[in-house]
């Protein structure tokens, strides 16, 4: 039998500020990483096309 899912903790104070700042700051991405990500997206997109 599966264990129950615990509640998600609520962030407050400095932890909340750091989290918001991290979410609002995009991570740098090299052109190679961007190309790999787009290629993977296109591959998955083709998997879901209805014939």
C-alpha distance matrix in Angstrom:
0.0 3.8 6.6 9.3 12.3 15.3 18.7 21.2 24.0 27.5 30.3 33.7 37.0 37.8 34.3 34.5 38.0 37.0 34.1 36.4 39.1 36.8 35.6 39.3 40.6 40.0 39.5 42.5 42.0 44.4 45.8 44.1 40.6 41.4 42.5 39.4 37.2 39.3 39.2 35.4 35.4 37.9 36.0 32.8 34.9 36.5 33.2 32.6 36.1 36.3 38.8
3.8 0.0 3.8 6.5 8.9 12.0 15.4 17.6 20.6 24.0 26.7 30.2 33.5 34.2 30.7 30.8 34.3 33.3 30.3 32.6 35.3 33.0 31.8 35.5 36.8 36.3 35.9 38.9 38.5 41.0 42.5 40.9 37.4 38.2 39.4 36.4 34.1 36.2 36.4 32.7 32.5 35.2 33.5 30.3 32.4 34.3 31.1 30.5 34.1 34.6 37.3
6.6 3.8 0.0 3.8 6.5 8.9 12.5 15.0 17.6 21.1 23.9 27.2 30.5 31.3 27.8 28.1 31.7 30.9 28.1 30.5 33.3 31.2 30.2 33.9 35.3 35.2 34.8 38.0 38.0 40.7 42.4 41.0 37.4 38.2 39.8 36.9 34.5 36.8 37.3 33.6 33.4 36.4 35.0 31.7 33.9 36.0 33.1 32.4 36.1 36.8 39.7
9.3 6.5 3.8 0.0 3.8 6.3 9.5 12.4 15.1 18.4 21.5 24.7 28.2 29.4 26.0 25.9 29.6 29.2 26.3 28.4 31.4 29.7 28.5 32.0 33.8 33.9 33.9 37.3 37.5 40.4 42.2 41.1 37.4 37.9 39.8 37.1 34.3 36.6 37.4 33.8 33.2 36.2 35.2 31.8 33.6 36.0 33.3 32.2 35.8 36.5 39.6
12.3 8.9 6.5 3.8 0.0 3.8 6.6 8.9 12.0 15.2 18.2 21.6 25.1 26.1 22.7 22.5 26.1 25.6 22.6 24.7 27.7 26.0 24.7 28.2 30.0 30.2 30.3 33.8 34.1 37.1 38.9 38.1 34.3 34.7 36.7 34.2 31.3 33.6 34.7 31.1 30.4 33.6 32.8 29.5 31.2 33.9 31.4 30.3 33.9 34.9 38.1
15.3 12.0 8.9 6.3 3.8 0.0 3.8 6.5 8.9 12.2 15.2 18.4 21.9 23.1 19.8 19.8 23.5 23.2 20.5 22.8 25.8 24.3 23.4 26.9 28.8 29.4 29.6 33.1 33.9 37.1 39.2 38.5 34.7 35.2 37.5 35.1 32.3 34.7 36.1 32.7 31.9 35.3 34.8 31.6 33.2 36.1 33.9 32.9 36.4 37.6 41.0
18.7 15.4 12.5 9.5 6.6 3.8 0.0 3.8 6.2 9.0 12.4 15.5 19.1 20.7 17.6 17.0 20.8 21.0 18.3 20.2 23.4 22.4 21.4 24.7 26.8 27.8 28.4 32.1 33.1 36.5 38.6 38.3 34.5 34.7 37.2 35.2 32.1 34.3 36.1 32.9 31.8 35.3 35.2 31.9 33.3 36.4 34.5 33.2 36.5 37.9 41.3
21.2 17.6 15.0 12.4 8.9 6.5 3.8 0.0 3.8 6.5 9.4 12.8 16.4 17.6 14.3 13.7 17.4 17.4 14.6 16.5 19.7 18.6 17.6 20.9 23.1 24.1 24.7 28.5 29.6 33.1 35.3 35.2 31.4 31.5 34.3 32.4 29.3 31.6 33.5 30.5 29.4 33.0 33.1 30.1 31.4 34.7 33.0 31.9 35.2 36.8 40.3
24.0 20.6 17.6 15.1 12.0 8.9 6.2 3.8 0.0 3.8 6.4 9.6 13.1 14.5 11.4 11.2 15.0 15.2 13.0 15.2 18.2 17.6 17.2 20.4 22.4 23.9 24.6 28.3 29.9 33.4 36.0 36.0 32.3 32.6 35.5 33.8 30.8 33.3 35.4 32.6 31.6 35.3 35.6 32.7 34.0 37.4 36.0 34.9 38.2 40.0 43.6
27.5 24.0 21.1 18.4 15.2 12.2 9.0 6.5 3.8 0.0 3.8 6.5 10.3 12.2 9.7 8.5 12.3 13.4 11.4 12.9 16.2 16.3 15.8 18.5 20.9 22.8 24.0 27.8 29.7 33.3 35.8 36.3 32.6 32.6 35.8 34.5 31.3 33.6 36.0 33.4 32.2 35.8 36.5 33.7 34.7 38.3 37.2 35.9 39.0 40.9 44.5
30.3 26.7 23.9 21.5 18.2 15.2 12.4 9.4 6.4 3.8 0.0 3.8 7.1 8.5 6.0 5.0 8.8 9.8 8.4 10.1 13.0 13.4 13.6 16.1 18.2 20.5 21.6 25.4 27.6 31.2 34.0 34.6 31.1 31.2 34.5 33.4 30.4 32.8 35.4 33.1 32.0 35.6 36.5 34.0 35.0 38.7 37.8 36.8 39.8 42.0 45.6
33.7 30.2 27.2 24.7 21.6 18.4 15.5 12.8 9.6 6.5 3.8 0.0 3.8 6.5 5.8 4.8 7.7 9.8 9.7 10.8 13.3 14.6 15.1 16.9 19.1 21.9 23.3 26.8 29.5 33.1 35.9 36.8 33.4 33.4 36.9 36.1 33.1 35.4 38.2 36.1 34.9 38.6 39.7 37.3 38.1 41.8 41.1 40.1 43.0 45.2 48.8
37.0 33.5 30.5 28.2 25.1 21.9 19.1 16.4 13.1 10.3 7.1 3.8 0.0 3.8 5.5 5.5 6.5 8.9 10.2 11.1 12.6 14.5 15.8 17.0 18.7 21.9 23.2 26.6 29.5 33.1 36.0 37.2 33.9 34.1 37.7 37.1 34.3 36.6 39.5 37.7 36.6 40.3 41.5 39.3 40.2 43.9 43.5 42.5 45.4 47.8 51.3
37.8 34.2 31.3 29.4 26.1 23.1 20.7 17.6 14.5 12.2 8.5 6.5 3.8 0.0 3.8 5.4 5.1 6.1 8.5 10.0 10.5 12.1 14.2 15.4 16.5 19.7 20.6 23.8 26.9 30.3 33.4 34.5 31.4 31.8 35.5 34.9 32.3 34.8 37.7 36.0 35.2 38.9 40.1 38.2 39.3 42.9 42.6 41.9 44.8 47.4 50.8
34.3 30.7 27.8 26.0 22.7 19.8 17.6 14.3 11.4 9.7 6.0 5.8 5.5 3.8 0.0 3.8 5.5 5.2 6.1 8.7 9.9 10.5 12.3 14.3 15.5 18.2 18.9 22.3 25.1 28.5 31.6 32.4 29.1 29.6 33.2 32.3 29.7 32.3 35.0 33.0 32.3 36.1 37.1 35.1 36.3 39.9 39.3 38.8 41.7 44.3 47.7
34.5 30.8 28.1 25.9 22.5 19.8 17.0 13.7 11.2 8.5 5.0 4.8 5.5 5.4 3.8 0.0 3.8 5.5 5.1 6.2 8.6 9.8 10.6 12.3 14.3 17.2 18.6 22.1 24.8 28.4 31.2 32.3 29.0 29.0 32.5 31.9 29.0 31.3 34.2 32.3 31.2 34.8 36.1 33.9 34.8 38.5 38.1 37.2 40.0 42.5 46.0
38.0 34.3 31.7 29.6 26.1 23.5 20.8 17.4 15.0 12.3 8.8 7.7 6.5 5.1 5.5 3.8 0.0 3.8 5.4 5.3 6.1 8.6 10.0 10.7 12.3 15.7 17.3 20.5 23.6 27.1 30.0 31.4 28.3 28.2 31.9 31.7 28.9 31.1 34.2 32.7 31.6 35.1 36.7 34.8 35.6 39.3 39.2 38.4 41.0 43.7 47.2
37.0 33.3 30.9 29.2 25.6 23.2 21.0 17.4 15.2 13.4 9.8 9.8 8.9 6.1 5.2 5.5 3.8 0.0 3.8 5.5 5.1 6.0 8.6 9.9 10.6 13.6 14.5 17.8 20.8 24.3 27.3 28.5 25.4 25.7 29.4 29.0 26.5 28.9 31.9 30.3 29.6 33.2 34.6 32.9 34.0 37.6 37.5 37.0 39.7 42.6 45.9
34.1 30.3 28.1 26.3 22.6 20.5 18.3 14.6 13.0 11.4 8.4 9.7 10.2 8.5 6.1 5.1 5.4 3.8 0.0 3.8 5.4 5.1 6.2 8.6 10.0 12.5 13.6 17.2 19.8 23.4 26.2 27.3 23.9 24.0 27.6 26.9 24.2 26.5 29.4 27.7 26.8 30.4 31.7 29.8 30.8 34.4 34.2 33.6 36.4 39.1 42.5
36.4 32.6 30.5 28.4 24.7 22.8 20.2 16.5 15.2 12.9 10.1 10.8 11.1 10.0 8.7 6.2 5.3 5.5 3.8 0.0 3.8 5.4 5.1 6.1 8.6 11.5 13.7 17.2 19.8 23.5 26.0 27.5 24.3 23.8 27.5 27.3 24.3 26.3 29.5 28.0 26.7 30.1 31.9 30.0 30.5 34.3 34.4 33.5 36.0 38.7 42.1
39.1 35.3 33.3 31.4 27.7 25.8 23.4 19.7 18.2 16.2 13.0 13.3 12.6 10.5 9.9 8.6 6.1 5.1 5.4 3.8 0.0 3.8 5.5 5.2 6.2 9.7 11.6 14.7 17.8 21.4 24.1 25.8 22.9 22.6 26.4 26.4 23.8 25.8 29.1 28.0 26.9 30.3 32.2 30.7 31.3 34.9 35.3 34.8 37.1 40.1 43.4
36.8 33.0 31.2 29.7 26.0 24.3 22.4 18.6 17.6 16.3 13.4 14.6 14.5 12.1 10.5 9.8 8.6 6.0 5.1 5.4 3.8 0.0 3.8 5.5 5.3 7.7 8.8 12.3 15.1 18.7 21.6 22.9 19.8 19.8 23.5 23.3 20.7 23.0 26.1 24.8 24.0 27.5 29.1 27.7 28.6 32.2 32.5 32.2 34.7 37.7 40.9
35.6 31.8 30.2 28.5 24.7 23.4 21.4 17.6 17.2 15.8 13.6 15.1 15.8 14.2 12.3 10.6 10.0 8.6 6.2 5.1 5.5 3.8 0.0 3.8 5.6 7.2 9.3 12.9 15.1 18.9 21.3 22.6 19.4 18.8 22.4 22.2 19.3 21.2 24.4 23.1 21.8 25.2 27.0 25.4 25.9 29.6 29.9 29.3 31.7 34.6 38.0
39.3 35.5 33.9 32.0 28.2 26.9 24.7 20.9 20.4 18.5 16.1 16.9 17.0 15.4 14.3 12.3 10.7 9.9 8.6 6.1 5.2 5.5 3.8 0.0 3.8 6.4 9.5 12.6 15.1 18.8 20.9 22.9 20.1 19.0 22.7 23.2 20.3 21.8 25.3 24.5 23.0 26.1 28.4 27.0 27.2 30.8 31.6 30.8 32.9 35.9 39.2
40.6 36.8 35.3 33.8 30.0 28.8 26.8 23.1 22.4 20.9 18.2 19.1 18.7 16.5 15.5 14.3 12.3 10.6 10.0 8.6 6.2 5.3 5.6 3.8 0.0 3.8 6.5 9.2 12.2 15.7 18.2 20.2 17.6 16.9 20.7 21.3 18.9 20.6 24.0 23.5 22.5 25.6 27.8 26.8 27.3 30.8 31.6 31.4 33.4 36.6 39.7
40.0 36.3 35.2 33.9 30.2 29.4 27.8 24.1 23.9 22.8 20.5 21.9 21.9 19.7 18.2 17.2 15.7 13.6 12.5 11.5 9.7 7.7 7.2 6.4 3.8 0.0 3.8 6.4 8.8 12.4 14.7 16.6 14.0 13.1 16.9 17.6 15.2 16.9 20.2 19.9 19.0 22.1 24.2 23.6 24.0 27.4 28.4 28.4 30.3 33.7 36.6
39.5 35.9 34.8 33.9 30.3 29.6 28.4 24.7 24.6 24.0 21.6 23.3 23.2 20.6 18.9 18.6 17.3 14.5 13.6 13.7 11.6 8.8 9.3 9.5 6.5 3.8 0.0 3.8 6.3 9.9 12.8 14.3 11.5 11.6 15.4 15.6 13.8 16.1 19.1 18.7 18.5 21.6 23.4 23.0 24.0 27.2 28.0 28.5 30.6 34.1 36.8
42.5 38.9 38.0 37.3 33.8 33.1 32.1 28.5 28.3 27.8 25.4 26.8 26.6 23.8 22.3 22.1 20.5 17.8 17.2 17.2 14.7 12.3 12.9 12.6 9.2 6.4 3.8 0.0 3.8 6.8 9.9 11.7 9.8 10.0 13.7 14.5 13.4 15.5 18.3 18.5 18.8 21.5 23.3 23.6 24.5 27.3 28.6 29.4 31.2 34.8 37.3
42.0 38.5 38.0 37.5 34.1 33.9 33.1 29.6 29.9 29.7 27.6 29.5 29.5 26.9 25.1 24.8 23.6 20.8 19.8 19.8 17.8 15.1 15.1 15.1 12.2 8.8 6.3 3.8 0.0 3.8 6.6 8.1 6.1 6.4 9.9 10.8 10.1 12.2 14.7 15.3 15.8 18.2 20.0 20.6 21.7 24.2 25.6 26.7 28.4 32.1 34.3
44.4 41.0 40.7 40.4 37.1 37.1 36.5 33.1 33.4 33.3 31.2 33.1 33.1 30.3 28.5 28.4 27.1 24.3 23.4 23.5 21.4 18.7 18.9 18.8 15.7 12.4 9.9 6.8 3.8 0.0 3.8 5.4 5.2 6.3 8.7 10.0 10.7 12.4 14.3 15.5 16.6 18.5 20.1 21.4 22.5 24.6 26.2 27.7 29.1 32.9 34.8
45.8 42.5 42.4 42.2 38.9 39.2 38.6 35.3 36.0 35.8 34.0 35.9 36.0 33.4 31.6 31.2 30.0 27.3 26.2 26.0 24.1 21.6 21.3 20.9 18.2 14.7 12.8 9.9 6.6 3.8 0.0 3.8 5.5 5.0 6.1 8.7 9.8 10.5 12.2 14.2 15.2 16.4 18.3 20.1 20.8 22.5 24.6 26.2 27.2 30.9 32.6
44.1 40.9 41.0 41.1 38.1 38.5 38.3 35.2 36.0 36.3 34.6 36.8 37.2 34.5 32.4 32.3 31.4 28.5 27.3 27.5 25.8 22.9 22.6 22.9 20.2 16.6 14.3 11.7 8.1 5.4 3.8 0.0 3.8 5.4 5.1 6.2 8.6 9.9 10.5 12.3 14.2 15.4 16.5 18.5 19.9 21.3 23.0 25.0 26.2 30.0 31.5
40.6 37.4 37.4 37.4 34.3 34.7 34.5 31.4 32.3 32.6 31.1 33.4 33.9 31.4 29.1 29.0 28.3 25.4 23.9 24.3 22.9 19.8 19.4 20.1 17.6 14.0 11.5 9.8 6.1 5.2 5.5 3.8 0.0 3.8 5.5 5.1 6.1 8.6 9.9 10.6 12.3 14.3 15.4 16.7 18.2 20.1 21.5 23.2 24.9 28.6 30.5
41.4 38.2 38.2 37.9 34.7 35.2 34.7 31.5 32.6 32.6 31.2 33.4 34.1 31.8 29.6 29.0 28.2 25.7 24.0 23.8 22.6 19.8 18.8 19.0 16.9 13.1 11.6 10.0 6.4 6.3 5.0 5.4 3.8 0.0 3.8 5.5 5.1 6.2 8.6 9.9 10.5 12.3 14.3 15.5 16.3 18.4 20.2 21.6 22.9 26.7 28.6
42.5 39.4 39.8 39.8 36.7 37.5 37.2 34.3 35.5 35.8 34.5 36.9 37.7 35.5 33.2 32.5 31.9 29.4 27.6 27.5 26.4 23.5 22.4 22.7 20.7 16.9 15.4 13.7 9.9 8.7 6.1 5.1 5.5 3.8 0.0 3.8 5.5 5.2 6.1 8.6 9.8 10.5 12.2 14.3 15.1 16.6 18.6 20.4 21.4 25.2 26.7
39.4 36.4 36.9 37.1 34.2 35.1 35.2 32.4 33.8 34.5 33.4 36.1 37.1 34.9 32.3 31.9 31.7 29.0 26.9 27.3 26.4 23.3 22.2 23.2 21.3 17.6 15.6 14.5 10.8 10.0 8.7 6.2 5.1 5.5 3.8 0.0 3.8 5.5 5.1 6.1 8.6 9.9 10.6 12.4 14.1 15.5 16.9 19.0 20.5 24.2 25.8
37.2 34.1 34.5 34.3 31.3 32.3 32.1 29.3 30.8 31.3 30.4 33.1 34.3 32.3 29.7 29.0 28.9 26.5 24.2 24.3 23.8 20.7 19.3 20.3 18.9 15.2 13.8 13.4 10.1 10.7 9.8 8.6 6.1 5.1 5.5 3.8 0.0 3.8 5.5 5.2 6.2 8.7 10.0 10.7 12.2 14.4 15.6 17.1 18.9 22.6 24.7
39.3 36.2 36.8 36.6 33.6 34.7 34.3 31.6 33.3 33.6 32.8 35.4 36.6 34.8 32.3 31.3 31.1 28.9 26.5 26.3 25.8 23.0 21.2 21.8 20.6 16.9 16.1 15.5 12.2 12.4 10.5 9.9 8.6 6.2 5.2 5.5 3.8 0.0 3.8 5.4 5.0 6.2 8.6 9.9 10.3 12.3 14.4 15.7 16.8 20.5 22.5
39.2 36.4 37.3 37.4 34.7 36.1 36.1 33.5 35.4 36.0 35.4 38.2 39.5 37.7 35.0 34.2 34.2 31.9 29.4 29.5 29.1 26.1 24.4 25.3 24.0 20.2 19.1 18.3 14.7 14.3 12.2 10.5 9.9 8.6 6.1 5.1 5.5 3.8 0.0 3.8 5.4 5.1 6.2 8.7 9.8 10.7 12.7 14.8 15.8 19.5 21.0
35.4 32.7 33.6 33.8 31.1 32.7 32.9 30.5 32.6 33.4 33.1 36.1 37.7 36.0 33.0 32.3 32.7 30.3 27.7 28.0 28.0 24.8 23.1 24.5 23.5 19.9 18.7 18.5 15.3 15.5 14.2 12.3 10.6 9.9 8.6 6.1 5.2 5.4 3.8 0.0 3.8 5.5 5.1 6.3 8.5 10.0 10.9 13.0 14.9 18.5 20.3
35.4 32.5 33.4 33.2 30.4 31.9 31.8 29.4 31.6 32.2 32.0 34.9 36.6 35.2 32.3 31.2 31.6 29.6 26.8 26.7 26.9 24.0 21.8 23.0 22.5 19.0 18.5 18.8 15.8 16.6 15.2 14.2 12.3 10.5 9.8 8.6 6.2 5.0 5.4 3.8 0.0 3.8 5.4 5.2 6.0 8.7 10.0 11.1 12.8 16.5 18.7
37.9 35.2 36.4 36.2 33.6 35.3 35.3 33.0 35.3 35.8 35.6 38.6 40.3 38.9 36.1 34.8 35.1 33.2 30.4 30.1 30.3 27.5 25.2 26.1 25.6 22.1 21.6 21.5 18.2 18.5 16.4 15.4 14.3 12.3 10.5 9.9 8.7 6.2 5.1 5.5 3.8 0.0 3.8 5.5 4.9 6.2 8.7 10.2 10.8 14.6 16.3
36.0 33.5 35.0 35.2 32.8 34.8 35.2 33.1 35.6 36.5 36.5 39.7 41.5 40.1 37.1 36.1 36.7 34.6 31.7 31.9 32.2 29.1 27.0 28.4 27.8 24.2 23.4 23.3 20.0 20.1 18.3 16.5 15.4 14.3 12.2 10.6 10.0 8.6 6.2 5.1 5.4 3.8 0.0 3.8 5.4 5.3 6.6 9.2 10.5 14.1 15.4
32.8 30.3 31.7 31.8 29.5 31.6 31.9 30.1 32.7 33.7 34.0 37.3 39.3 38.2 35.1 33.9 34.8 32.9 29.8 30.0 30.7 27.7 25.4 27.0 26.8 23.6 23.0 23.6 20.6 21.4 20.1 18.5 16.7 15.5 14.3 12.4 10.7 9.9 8.7 6.3 5.2 5.5 3.8 0.0 3.8 5.4 5.1 6.8 9.2 12.6 14.8
34.9 32.4 33.9 33.6 31.2 33.2 33.3 31.4 34.0 34.7 35.0 38.1 40.2 39.3 36.3 34.8 35.6 34.0 30.8 30.5 31.3 28.6 25.9 27.2 27.3 24.0 24.0 24.5 21.7 22.5 20.8 19.9 18.2 16.3 15.1 14.1 12.2 10.3 9.8 8.5 6.0 4.9 5.4 3.8 0.0 3.8 5.4 5.5 6.8 10.5 12.9
36.5 34.3 36.0 36.0 33.9 36.1 36.4 34.7 37.4 38.3 38.7 41.8 43.9 42.9 39.9 38.5 39.3 37.6 34.4 34.3 34.9 32.2 29.6 30.8 30.8 27.4 27.2 27.3 24.2 24.6 22.5 21.3 20.1 18.4 16.6 15.5 14.4 12.3 10.7 10.0 8.7 6.2 5.3 5.4 3.8 0.0 3.8 5.4 5.4 8.9 10.3
33.2 31.1 33.1 33.3 31.4 33.9 34.5 33.0 36.0 37.2 37.8 41.1 43.5 42.6 39.3 38.1 39.2 37.5 34.2 34.4 35.3 32.5 29.9 31.6 31.6 28.4 28.0 28.6 25.6 26.2 24.6 23.0 21.5 20.2 18.6 16.9 15.6 14.4 12.7 10.9 10.0 8.7 6.6 5.1 5.4 3.8 0.0 3.8 5.8 8.5 10.2
32.6 30.5 32.4 32.2 30.3 32.9 33.2 31.9 34.9 35.9 36.8 40.1 42.5 41.9 38.8 37.2 38.4 37.0 33.6 33.5 34.8 32.2 29.3 30.8 31.4 28.4 28.5 29.4 26.7 27.7 26.2 25.0 23.2 21.6 20.4 19.0 17.1 15.7 14.8 13.0 11.1 10.2 9.2 6.8 5.5 5.4 3.8 0.0 3.8 6.3 9.1
36.1 34.1 36.1 35.8 33.9 36.4 36.5 35.2 38.2 39.0 39.8 43.0 45.4 44.8 41.7 40.0 41.0 39.7 36.4 36.0 37.1 34.7 31.7 32.9 33.4 30.3 30.6 31.2 28.4 29.1 27.2 26.2 24.9 22.9 21.4 20.5 18.9 16.8 15.8 14.9 12.8 10.8 10.5 9.2 6.8 5.4 5.8 3.8 0.0 3.8 6.3
36.3 34.6 36.8 36.5 34.9 37.6 37.9 36.8 40.0 40.9 42.0 45.2 47.8 47.4 44.3 42.5 43.7 42.6 39.1 38.7 40.1 37.7 34.6 35.9 36.6 33.7 34.1 34.8 32.1 32.9 30.9 30.0 28.6 26.7 25.2 24.2 22.6 20.5 19.5 18.5 16.5 14.6 14.1 12.6 10.5 8.9 8.5 6.3 3.8 0.0 3.8
38.8 37.3 39.7 39.6 38.1 41.0 41.3 40.3 43.6 44.5 45.6 48.8 51.3 50.8 47.7 46.0 47.2 45.9 42.5 42.1 43.4 40.9 38.0 39.2 39.7 36.6 36.8 37.3 34.3 34.8 32.6 31.5 30.5 28.6 26.7 25.8 24.7 22.5 21.0 20.3 18.7 16.3 15.4 14.8 12.9 10.3 10.2 9.1 6.3 3.8 0.0
